[in-house]
Every structure is written in C-alpha cells, then in structure tokens.
Amino acid sequence: MTTSIPTALQGKEIAVVDVEGNGQNPPEIIEIAILEVTGDTANVDDIRSWMIRPQLPITQIVTRKVHGITNHDVAECPEWADVAPAVDANLRGRILVAHNAKVEQKVLTAHLPDWEPPMILDTLRLAKAVWPGLPGYGLDKLIDHGELDTTALAEQGYHRAGYDAWAAWQLLHRLVTDSGMDWDGLIRAAAPQEFVPTAEPEGGLW
C-alpha cells in the first residue's frame, strides 16, 4: 500500500517510529518499527522492524494486556547491541514522528545516547489540535474516528510495532490533509515545546 506525501511534508526526511517494551523499569525495547518517508510517497513495504531479546524478561502483564509478545517469541532474537547500529542509521538526521512521541523519544534516547532528532512531530498533540473534543485520543480510537486504512498490516494487530508505525503515518497524513496546515503551523501544533522556535517580538528599536 502506498500513500502520497502531503504538501506540508514534502522534502522532509521523516522516520515514523513505534517501540514496544518489556514492561520493566526502565523499559527495554523488545520490538521497534521504523517507516522511512522520503520523496513523493510512503509505502508500507518500506517499514523495517526488529524484535529484540531484552536483558530482563517481558512481564506477563504487558504480554497479556498490551502487545502479546512473549519471552518465547524473543528467545532467539538478537540483543539490542546487535541491532542498534541499523536502528541508528534509519533514524539519524530524520524527523521523529510517533503517537505520544515523548515515549519513543525517552526510550530511544536511553538506548541511543548519541542520537538526537532534528524535530519531533507528535500525532497525539496534532490530533488534539485538529480534532478537538473527542472522547479519547488513543491510537486505536483515532484509527476508528478517522476511518484510517490499516488493513495492510491487519494481521499484526494493534500494539505491534509495525502496525502502530503505519497507523501513525496514516494518522499524520490525514491530520495534515484535514487541517491544511503548512510546515510552520504543523510544528506549532505537533512539536514538543522545546522544538518550537521562539517567536520574534514585533517591532523594536530599529
């Protein structure tokens, strides 16, 4: 499945990311998916995903109530150190897009101490700006509200990294299209405060 790039996002190097954790504190990544968006279109086949064997076991509660990934599922998977260079290469220099992006930012920063995104766009923030007053802003509720097409990864299901990354891209696409925002407006609506440029005061001595 392929989608076009809205005007406001054209020419931007984007990485749409979702991570799933082991339920420990601090969390370890057990699955990560990255959709690189470059050029005129985004394709579901461009999603790269990795499953990772954590140092500490996956808790039963997150297996049961969140993503369904078990310790058996990751028993033969590589450790984080083995996949970190590839993950870093897919993220480096790209705008981070995620739903409730502070989670991805915090976890990725802990796992990749030298990584820092040039910009972050949070689809949760953006949805609240574009679709105010909804009863809930979880990704699943927004998929239903926007009637987003996630059938390309339906076999994975909600809260698997590939599915959620594709859904976050579909959501971003829809919100940008619905709002008609330009790039600057998108930053003001979707970026965490530390990424929003300080407005220059009008007027002055000169």
ChimeraX attribute file (.defattr): number of C-alpha atoms within 10 A of each C-alpha:
attribute: neighborCount
match mode: 1-to-1
recipient: residues
	/A:1	11
	/A:2	11
	/A:3	13
	/A:4	12
	/A:5	19
	/A:6	18
	/A:7	14
	/A:8	17
	/A:9	20
	/A:10	16
	/A:11	12
	/A:12	14
	/A:13	17
	/A:14	26
	/A:15	26
	/A:16	28
	/A:17	29
	/A:18	28
	/A:19	25
	/A:20	24
	/A:21	23
	/A:22	27
	/A:23	19
	/A:24	14
	/A:25	8
	/A:26	10
	/A:27	16
	/A:28	24
	/A:29	25
	/A:30	28
	/A:31	23
	/A:32	22
	/A:33	24
	/A:34	26
	/A:35	26
	/A:36	22
	/A:37	23
	/A:38	16
	/A:39	14
	/A:40	13
	/A:41	12
	/A:42	20
	/A:43	14
	/A:44	19
	/A:45	10
	/A:46	12
	/A:47	20
	/A:48	17
	/A:49	18
	/A:50	19
	/A:51	23
	/A:52	25
	/A:53	22
	/A:54	22
	/A:55	12
	/A:56	13
	/A:57	17
	/A:58	23
	/A:59	15
	/A:60	15
	/A:61	12
	/A:62	17
	/A:63	16
	/A:64	11
	/A:65	9
	/A:66	15
	/A:67	19
	/A:68	16
	/A:69	22
	/A:70	17
	/A:71	18
	/A:72	11
	/A:73	13
	/A:74	18
	/A:75	14
	/A:76	11
	/A:77	15
	/A:78	15
	/A:79	17
	/A:80	20
	/A:81	10
	/A:82	11
	/A:83	13
	/A:84	13
	/A:85	12
	/A:86	12
	/A:87	19
	/A:88	15
	/A:89	11
	/A:90	16
	/A:91	23
	/A:92	17
	/A:93	16
	/A:94	21
	/A:95	20
	/A:96	25
	/A:97	28
	/A:98	28
	/A:99	27
	/A:100	19
	/A:101	22
	/A:102	14
	/A:103	13
	/A:104	20
	/A:105	19
	/A:106	11
	/A:107	17
	/A:108	22
	/A:109	14
	/A:110	14
	/A:111	17
	/A:112	14
	/A:113	8
	/A:114	10
	/A:115	16
	/A:116	17
	/A:117	16
	/A:118	12
	/A:119	17
	/A:120	26
	/A:121	26
	/A:122	22
	/A:123	27
	/A:124	21
	/A:125	18
	/A:126	24
	/A:127	24
	/A:128	15
	/A:129	16
	/A:130	17
	/A:131	15
	/A:132	11
	/A:133	9
	/A:134	11
	/A:135	7
	/A:136	12
	/A:137	20
	/A:138	12
	/A:139	20
	/A:140	14
	/A:141	13
	/A:142	20
	/A:143	17
	/A:144	10
	/A:145	13
	/A:146	13
	/A:147	11
	/A:148	16
	/A:149	15
	/A:150	19
	/A:151	12
	/A:152	14
	/A:153	17
	/A:154	11
	/A:155	10
	/A:156	14
	/A:157	15
	/A:158	18
	/A:159	19
	/A:160	21
	/A:161	26
	/A:162	28
	/A:163	22
	/A:164	26
	/A:165	27
	/A:166	25
	/A:167	27
	/A:168	28
	/A:169	24
	/A:170	18
	/A:171	25
	/A:172	25
	/A:173	19
	/A:174	18
	/A:175	21
	/A:176	23
	/A:177	15
	/A:178	11
	/A:179	15
	/A:180	15
	/A:181	19
	/A:182	14
	/A:183	15
	/A:184	11
	/A:185	14
	/A:186	20
	/A:187	20
	/A:188	18
	/A:189	22
	/A:190	24
	/A:191	21
	/A:192	16
	/A:193	12
	/A:194	9
	/A:195	15
	/A:196	15
	/A:197	10
	/A:198	8
	/A:199	6
	/A:200	6
	/A:201	6
	/A:202	5
	/A:203	6
	/A:204	5
	/A:205	3
	/A:206	3
